Structures are given as C-alpha cells and as structure tokens.
C-alpha cells in the first residue's frame, strides 16, 4: 500500500491551500500545478506569475495517511480547508504511483523553459516507460526541451525531456570513453 494515493475533493479555490497545508503538517500531499500569468488588478499591461492547479478540486495524499485523514474529518472544527475523501461504491479510491505518473509529466511540461531540467551529456539513463522501457543509455545532449540518448552506439533516440523522470538519470559522474559506447 506504500505506492498508493487516496484522492481528496475540495473546492477549486481551496486546492492549492489544502495541498500546502497538509504538506506543512507532515502529510505526503500533492496536486499537479503550473505557473500562469495573470493580469494585475485594473492594469492592462502588468502581469504576474501565480501558481494554479492543473486539476482543481483534486489533491492526492499517500494512502498510509488515511487513518489520520479520517480522524481530521471527525474533528468538530477542521483546521484545514474543507475536503472530503473521494469514494466509489462506498470505499475510498486508491490509485498507484504509475497511474498518476502521466499527471507528473503534464506538470513537468508546464514548467517554464528556465526551470526545465537539462541533463549533463554523458550521464547514464535507464528508461522505465514507453517503447524503450528497460533500456539503458547515455545522454548525448539535452537542451531542456529535447534530449538525445544513445544506446550502445547502435541506436540514438530523441525524446521530450519532460517525459524523462528525474530519477531515471544517474546523478553520478558522466560516463565517458569506452564505457559510453558500451552503455
């Protein structure tokens, strides 16, 4: 049950405050968000960047916190923004990490270009999803938008950097020389 999440429902304007309040209280809580540019009040030209929920009303919390969430809901005065547990046929819905990974990809794609990860050429990578799942390679180049990966010198592919999970890239010294060709 460690890789499962339960889903909380709340009002659209309460989505980000609920996720941050639960995270501040020690819960592993997450909601996909992005930075959006909005016009400053009564100004035609001035804008500001503000966080916004990609899926308003949905907050994901690790299922191991379910007992604590039930306790919070039974309190006479809830210290968090109002929420309810998402249920189906009377049972609390639980989803796996793999089921929300696509939401994480959408969130990474929404990052401004300056915040997108750019990986070091020569770093090792192991792909876990898609048509190249299970294959290991070496990063040839990465510009934040696209990443070139070589697989043992016999095949090179170009993928969107946002689809490459950060934990797939080895954060060690770049692979060089004959080891890079063998990867």
N, C-alpha and C positions, 0 to 999 in steps of 0.2 A: 504494500500500500504506500510505500515511500515515494513512488514515482507518480502518484495520483494527485489530482487537484479537485477541489469542490468549487462550485460556482455560486457566487453571491450575486443577488439582484439588488439594485438600488436606483435612486433617481438619477437621471442623466447628469445633472449638475453636481451630484454627490460622488460620482465615480472616482475621480482622482483624489478628492479628500478622504474617501473611505480607504482606498488602497494605501495612501501615505500614512494615515492614522494607524491602520493595522500593522504596517511595516514598522512604524516607530514603536509599537507596543511589543514587538518581537515575533510577530507572525510573518511567515513567508507569503507575502501577498503581492500580486502583480496584475496590472491591467495594461494592454497594449496602448501606447500613447505616441503622439507625434507633436512636433512644434509647428504651430500655424501662425501666420502673420495676420494680425487683425488691426483694423483702423483704430487709432486712439480717439477717444470720445470727442466728437464735434470737430474733428480735423479731417481734411480731405486727403492730405498727403502723408502725415505722420502715421507710422505703423509700429507695432511692437510684436515680438515673438512671444507666444504663450503656449504652454502645454495644453493639449486637448486629447481626450480619449478617442481612440480609433473605434472602439465598440462601447459606446456609452451604455450604462446600466449594468455592465458585467465586470466583476472583479474575481480573479482566481486566487484561491488560498489553498495551501497544501492540506491534503485530507487528514494528515496527522493532527491538525488543529481543530478537527470537527467537534470534539467534546468541549473545547474552550468556546467555540462559536455558539454551541447550544446553550452553554452557561451564560454567555453575554446576552443572548436573545431572551433568556428568562429573567434577566435583571429588571427591576421596576423602572429604572432610569438608565437607558443605554448611553454609555459615554462616547460612542462612535456615531457617525452619520447612520441614519436608519438603513437597514438592509434585511433581506430575507434569504434563506437558502433555496437554491434552485432545485426543485423536486420533479420527479417523473414517476407516476404510479405510486406515489406515497413515499418513495425512497429518495434520498439525497443523491443527485447525479455526481459521479466521479469520472474525470477524464484523465487520460495518461499524458505524460510529457510529450510523447510522439504526436498526440492529437492536437496539441496547441503549438507545436513547432512551426507550423505554417503562419500562425499569428506572429511569432517572433521574427520570422522572415519579413513579413509585411512591416513590422515595426522597424527592423534594420533598414529596409528600403526607404522608409520615410525620413531617415536621418539626413540632415543637411550634408552636402558633399564634404564640408570641412570635418565633420565628425565621423564619416565612414571610415572603417578600418582599411589600412593599406598595409599589406604584408611584405615582409622582407624577402627579396629574391634569395633563393637557396634554402628557405625554410621548408621542412618536411610537412606534408599534409596527408591526412587519411580521410577520405570521403565516406560518409555514413548513409547518405541518401541519394536517390536518383539513379540514373543508369550506370553510374560509376561507383556505386556503393561497394565498400570493401577494398577499394584500390588505394594504394599509397603512391604519392608522387612528390615532386619538388616544385615549389613555386618559382617560375621564371621571371614573371613581372606582375606587378599589381599597382593600379592607379586609384584605388578606392571604388571605382565603378566596375571594372573588369579585372579578372585575374587569370593569368596563363599558368597552367600546370602541366609539367612533363612527367610522363610515366615511363621511366626506364629508357628514355631515348627512342622508343618505338612509337609513341603517340603523345601528342600535345593537344590539350583542350583549353578552351577559353570559356569561363563561366562568370556569371554575375557575382561580384564579391559579396553582395548581401545574402546570397544563398549559401555561403560558406560559414558554418557555425564557428565562432571564435575558438571553441575547444577542439576543433579538428586540426588546427595549425599548431605545430610543435613550437613552443616558445623558447627553444634552446638555440644554440649557435647554428647559423646557416650551414647546410650541407654543401660541401664543395668538392671539386676534383672528381676522382673515380667514383666516390660514394654517391655523388649527384647523378651520375649516369646509371648507376645500378639501382637507384630508387624506383 
